[in-house]
């Protein structure tokens, strides 16, 4: 079995950081399936733009 672990700076993974913050700031258990919290939608769109750029 091969395993690779790498670190990604917060600035490069802003959506994940925003979602963790949203989870920590909530007293309720939350599950996000297919929909993300409104506060992270701009970051998702920004990430999507990076993925859609030609190689």
Number of C-alpha atoms within 10 A of each C-alpha: 2 3 4 4 5 5 5 8 9 11 8 10 12 16 21 14 15 16 16 11 11 14 14 11 9 9 7 8 7 9 9 8 6 5 8 13 10 7 12 16 13 11 15 14 12 12 15 11 10 9 10 8 7 5 4
